[in-house]
Amino acid sequence: MREIVVIGSINMDIVIRVPHIPVVGETVIAYDLKNYGGGKGANQAVSIARLGGKVSMIGRVGNDEYGQKLYKDLENNGVGVEGIEFDLETPTGTAYINVSEKGENNIVVYQGANKKLDIDQIKKCEHFLDGVEICLLQLEIPIETVKFAVDLCYSKGVKVILNPAPACELPDSLLKKIYILTPNETELSFLSKSKIETIEDIRKASKSLLDKGVQNVITTIGEKGCYFVNKNTEKLFDAIKVTAVDTTAAGDSFTGALAFALSKGEKIEDAIRFATFVAALTVTKEGAQTSLPYKEEVEKFIKERS
């Protein structure tokens, strides 16, 4: 098993349970509020570690109570934390997450120290990428940092899995260096500049990104599963049916599990199927990192559903 490096965000999630997701101008009464470790980068790193993978993280937190707790939680989960720095001026990133009774959510993110994860910090941690097979990146850190990290990985022969969330403009020069892109439908629509309503729309939009140089596109489509496209394959992977409690971190667990399986030498289609099981288990629990399953849970779940 080869080591994986995650470069990305670390947040404290403030999870607010509401009867339904409020619309513009609406006030609703929440019935619960809890704090959980989160941030797309940290979630993906913890997902890999709990599955038994070797993973290190490069990230940034504030020198505050949230930052200290998140750092310790990552360390306790088995994530390598040598690449995480404490920012003395900026607070830890925070995400405010409304979760409905149906398990739906919406999220508002304050970047905090994540916005200070800069190129200089990546340069200091460059040696972390030596001999690594896979690097995971997301877009909750500055895009200039993402571009530099992608170029660095490309020069070292490290495969980049990019989770393009939240969606932003990505130049073709970056896309052509991406091994796997894992958007959801909204992000795929933004990146391809096309309307996404059907599986055929997903197929066409994915093809447009392949034309820009991305090697593999895996679009997560919630309870419908995910759709995989590369130059040789187009395939829908059905979701595993479960009762959703909280969909927070479902996409992160999918991406982390995908990277973990690939680091073990699994073929990409087998890795996708494995990641589908992991994501299904994730939505049956509350919170972000608290919902991420351990290796033994996943093995039992797969056995029960096979």
Phi, psi and omega per residue, in radians:
M1 nan 2.214 3.135
R2 -1.560 2.649 -3.135
E3 -1.294 2.636 3.106
I4 -2.034 2.441 3.027
V5 -1.965 2.322 3.048
V6 -1.926 2.207 3.047
I7 -1.998 2.036 -3.097
G8 3.057 -2.790 -2.952
S9 -1.499 2.647 3.041
I10 -2.319 2.075 -3.082
N11 -2.260 2.742 2.841
M12 -1.671 2.165 3.132
D13 -1.607 2.204 3.024
I14 -1.761 1.791 -3.028
V15 -1.674 2.131 -3.061
I16 -1.993 2.033 3.140
R17 -1.488 2.182 -3.095
V18 -2.272 2.728 3.118
P19 -1.063 -0.668 3.095
H20 -2.705 2.838 3.126
I21 -1.242 2.129 -3.095
P22 -1.197 2.579 3.044
V23 -1.658 3.029 -3.102
V24 -1.001 2.240 3.095
G25 1.509 -0.077 -3.087
E26 -1.647 2.460 3.013
T27 -1.915 2.279 3.082
V28 -2.190 2.729 3.125
I29 -1.665 2.096 3.100
A30 -1.373 2.627 3.123
Y31 -2.029 0.060 3.054
D32 -2.870 2.647 3.091
L33 -2.567 2.223 3.131
K34 -2.454 2.709 3.077
N35 -1.815 2.354 3.105
Y36 -2.382 2.633 2.988
G37 -1.152 2.397 -3.117
G38 -2.693 -2.687 -2.988
G39 1.658 2.294 -3.033
K40 -1.035 -0.711 3.138
G41 -1.126 -0.851 -3.130
A42 -1.115 -0.710 3.113
N43 -1.026 -0.781 -3.122
Q44 -1.154 -0.667 3.119
A45 -1.135 -0.785 3.135
V46 -1.141 -0.679 3.094
S47 -0.987 -0.813 3.141
I48 -1.108 -0.799 -3.095
A49 -1.111 -0.740 -3.116
R50 -1.190 -0.432 3.088
L51 -1.427 -0.121 3.119
G52 1.801 0.201 -3.120
G53 -1.463 2.796 3.043
K54 -1.642 2.014 -3.030
V55 -2.496 2.442 3.025
S56 -2.150 2.677 -3.108
M57 -2.181 2.453 2.982
I58 -1.958 2.056 -3.090
G59 -2.804 -3.031 -3.061
R60 -2.590 2.342 3.080
V61 -2.277 2.887 3.066
G62 -1.364 2.771 3.084
N63 -1.505 1.147 -3.058
D64 -2.449 -3.092 -3.073
E65 -1.056 -0.778 3.120
Y66 -1.067 -0.792 -3.102
G67 -1.079 -0.766 -3.140
Q68 -1.094 -0.732 -3.125
K69 -1.186 -0.756 -3.115
L70 -1.133 -0.706 3.099
Y71 -1.048 -0.824 -3.112
K72 -1.162 -0.670 3.126
D73 -1.114 -0.719 3.099
L74 -1.091 -0.789 3.139
E75 -1.071 -0.753 -3.133
N76 -1.156 -0.454 3.116
N77 -1.457 -0.051 3.111
G78 1.622 0.223 3.092
V79 -1.489 2.344 3.040
G80 -1.170 2.165 -3.004
V81 -1.957 0.162 -3.096
E82 -1.088 -0.407 -3.121
G83 -1.601 0.107 3.135
I84 -1.674 2.240 3.140
E85 -1.963 2.638 3.067
F86 -1.710 2.195 3.122
D87 -1.570 2.217 -3.056
L88 -1.449 -0.159 -3.050
E89 -2.012 -0.460 -2.986
T90 -2.040 2.369 -3.134
P91 -1.162 2.837 3.059
T92 -1.087 2.504 3.080
G93 -1.040 2.566 -3.083
T94 -2.378 2.411 3.077
A95 -2.104 2.343 3.121
Y96 -1.874 2.016 -2.961
I97 -2.100 2.045 2.994
N98 -1.533 2.242 3.110
V99 -2.132 2.180 -3.110
S100 -1.507 3.001 3.105
E101 -1.116 -0.381 3.106
K102 -1.502 -0.049 -3.118
G103 1.541 0.048 3.091
E104 -1.318 2.781 3.119
N105 -2.565 2.809 2.830
N106 -2.370 2.710 -2.936
I107 -2.387 2.341 2.989
V108 -2.046 2.202 -3.047
V109 -1.989 2.269 2.918
Y110 -1.735 2.033 -3.008
Q111 -1.118 -0.677 -3.140
G112 0.942 -2.314 -3.074
A113 -1.110 -0.391 3.095
N114 -0.996 -0.562 -3.121
K115 -1.229 -0.265 -3.129
K116 -1.721 0.075 3.064
L117 -1.295 1.708 -2.954
D118 -1.927 -3.133 -3.100
I119 -1.087 -0.657 3.136
D120 -1.046 -0.681 3.122
Q121 -1.169 -0.673 3.090
I122 -1.111 -0.717 3.124
K123 -1.061 -0.702 3.136
K124 -1.148 -0.464 -3.097
C125 -1.814 0.214 -3.048
E126 -0.955 -0.635 -3.097
H127 -1.128 -0.332 3.108
F128 -1.077 -0.433 -3.055
L129 -1.552 -0.097 -3.140
D130 -1.203 2.168 3.111
G131 1.358 0.073 3.141
V132 -1.496 2.546 3.139
E133 -1.598 -0.689 -2.996
I134 -2.295 2.429 2.991
C135 -2.192 2.262 3.082
L136 -1.742 2.371 3.088
L137 -2.369 2.674 3.038
Q138 -2.330 -2.955 -3.058
L139 -2.111 0.520 3.046
E140 -1.667 0.201 3.031
I141 -2.155 2.927 -3.078
P142 -0.977 2.426 -3.104
I143 -1.113 -0.539 3.099
E144 -1.106 -0.645 3.102
T145 -1.184 -0.725 3.108
V146 -1.062 -0.820 -3.132
K147 -1.050 -0.777 -3.141
F148 -1.103 -0.759 -3.125
A149 -1.126 -0.700 3.112
V150 -1.102 -0.793 3.112
D151 -1.058 -0.721 -3.139
L152 -1.117 -0.801 3.107
C153 -1.059 -0.758 -3.110
Y154 -1.071 -0.697 -3.130
S155 -1.210 -0.420 -3.117
K156 -1.725 0.025 -3.132
G157 1.290 0.408 3.113
V158 -1.568 2.287 3.133
K159 -1.326 2.246 -3.122
V160 -1.754 2.198 2.935
I161 -1.841 2.045 -3.106
L162 -1.920 2.105 3.014
N163 -1.681 1.769 -2.949
P164 -1.401 1.112 -3.097
A165 -2.324 2.317 -0.112
P166 -1.246 2.598 -3.038
A167 -1.091 2.424 3.014
C168 -2.614 2.965 -3.133
E169 -1.108 2.266 3.119
L170 -2.140 2.175 -3.119
P171 -1.216 2.673 3.109
D172 -1.033 -0.543 -3.140
S173 -1.105 -0.467 3.063
L174 -1.473 -0.800 -3.072
L175 -1.020 -0.612 -3.095
K176 -1.236 -0.149 3.126
K177 -1.823 0.154 -3.085
I178 -1.682 2.213 3.093
Y179 -1.354 -0.863 3.098
I180 -2.351 2.303 3.037
L181 -1.915 2.267 -3.090
T182 -2.135 1.252 3.096
P183 -1.443 2.846 2.837
N184 -1.625 -3.066 -3.057
E185 -1.083 -0.718 -3.119
T186 -1.121 -0.769 -3.135
E187 -1.187 -0.667 3.087
L188 -1.099 -0.737 3.115
S189 -1.048 -0.772 -3.134
F190 -1.120 -0.826 -3.054
L191 -1.210 -0.587 -3.101
S192 -1.628 -0.131 -3.093
K193 0.955 0.778 -3.136
S194 -2.425 2.753 3.133
K195 -1.427 2.328 -3.117
I196 -2.014 1.939 3.091
E197 -2.264 -0.470 -3.055
T198 -2.257 2.965 3.056
I199 -1.084 -0.630 3.111
E200 -1.116 -0.648 3.068
D201 -1.088 -0.727 3.115
I202 -1.101 -0.746 3.141
R203 -1.049 -0.841 -3.116
K204 -1.144 -0.749 -3.137
A205 -1.122 -0.708 3.111
S206 -1.098 -0.731 3.118
K207 -1.051 -0.655 -3.141
S208 -1.127 -0.562 3.100
L209 -1.346 -0.569 3.020
L210 -1.078 -0.669 3.122
D211 -1.096 -0.422 3.119
K212 -1.526 -0.060 3.035
G213 2.023 -0.163 3.078
V214 -1.097 2.367 -3.090
Q215 -1.390 -0.677 -3.094
N216 -2.481 2.380 3.063
V217 -2.129 2.162 3.098
I218 -2.128 1.883 -3.102
T219 -1.700 2.116 3.090
T220 -1.462 2.327 -3.061
I221 -2.251 0.773 3.023
G222 1.021 -2.279 -3.064
E223 -1.199 -0.160 3.076
K224 -1.505 -0.221 3.126
G225 1.867 -2.280 3.105
C226 -2.649 2.771 -3.112
Y227 -2.151 2.196 -3.050
F228 -1.908 2.269 3.118
V229 -2.394 2.250 2.843
N230 -2.443 -2.956 -3.029
K231 -1.185 -0.304 -3.101
N232 -1.929 -0.323 -2.946
T233 -2.384 2.502 2.959
E234 -2.395 2.010 -3.010
K235 -2.624 2.370 3.029
L236 -1.627 2.230 3.051
F237 -1.844 2.037 -3.129
D238 -1.173 2.548 3.058
A239 -1.258 2.707 3.027
I240 -1.480 2.176 -3.037
K241 -1.293 2.131 3.084
V242 -2.503 2.952 3.020
T243 -1.571 1.999 -3.074
A244 -1.340 2.296 3.056
V245 -1.806 -0.699 -3.089
D246 -2.791 2.067 -3.078
T247 -1.491 -0.009 3.091
T248 -0.977 2.316 3.081
A249 1.314 0.094 3.109
A250 -1.061 -0.803 3.126
G251 -1.158 -0.621 3.127
D252 -1.187 -0.713 3.121
S253 -1.158 -0.624 3.099
F254 -1.088 -0.862 -3.104
T255 -1.143 -0.727 3.105
G256 -1.098 -0.769 -3.141
A257 -1.151 -0.640 3.096
L258 -1.060 -0.846 3.135
A259 -1.090 -0.736 3.138
F260 -1.038 -0.856 -3.110
A261 -1.108 -0.693 3.116
L262 -1.149 -0.619 3.138
S263 -1.164 -0.349 3.086
K264 -1.521 -0.036 3.137
G265 1.619 0.180 3.131
E266 -1.205 2.606 3.012
K267 -1.204 2.685 -2.997
I268 -1.067 -0.660 3.135
E269 -1.187 -0.660 3.070
D270 -1.173 -0.641 3.112
A271 -1.140 -0.673 3.116
I272 -1.128 -0.794 3.129
R273 -1.056 -0.764 3.095
F274 -1.049 -0.794 -3.128
A275 -1.099 -0.545 3.106
T276 -1.129 -0.707 3.071
F277 -1.127 -0.750 -3.123
V278 -1.102 -0.765 3.134
A279 -1.108 -0.665 3.129
A280 -1.098 -0.752 3.102
L281 -1.115 -0.631 -3.086
T282 -1.069 -0.701 -3.057
V283 -1.336 -0.073 3.116
T284 -1.521 -0.010 -3.124
K285 -2.258 2.796 3.122
E286 -1.428 2.693 3.014
G287 1.510 3.128 3.139
A288 -1.642 -1.469 -3.101
Q289 -1.136 -0.526 3.119
T290 -1.154 -0.367 -3.100
S291 -1.601 -0.143 -3.045
L292 -1.295 2.208 -3.023
P293 -1.397 2.712 3.058
Y294 -1.567 2.835 -3.105
K295 -0.881 -0.820 -3.078
E296 -1.115 -0.663 3.100
E297 -1.092 -0.755 -3.102
V298 -1.164 -0.776 -3.138
E299 -1.045 -0.751 3.117
K300 -1.136 -0.752 -3.127
F301 -1.095 -0.788 3.137
I302 -1.098 -0.732 3.141
K303 -1.095 -0.714 -3.129
E304 -1.184 -0.577 -3.056
R305 -1.656 -0.094 -3.104
S306 -1.525 nan nan
